[in-house]
Amino acid sequence: MTGLTKAQQRVLDFIQAEVHAARSVPTLREIARRFGYRSPRAAACHLEAIKRRGFLESEPRKARSLRITSPLTKLRGRIMDIP
């Protein structure tokens, strides 16, 4: 169990797909358009919940500053991933 609702998981998966495809992190409007939300505020609410659960981080007042994290990152310490 990831601790995310289905809608939040879909938003997180969309952000991960955009990042892995070497595109920029989607804006609130792009997320809202992708999922058919009437307002970017709906996307913002999902992102706030995902951030509270530790799957995303962002810098205040900076556009496209979302970073995907893992709740386990704080426990891992400095580990290098080798392909």
Secondary structure by P-SEA (a helix, b strand, c coil): cccccaaaaaaaaaaaaaaaaccccccaaaaaaaaccccaaaaaaaaaaaaaaccbbbcccccccbbbbbcccccccbbbbcc
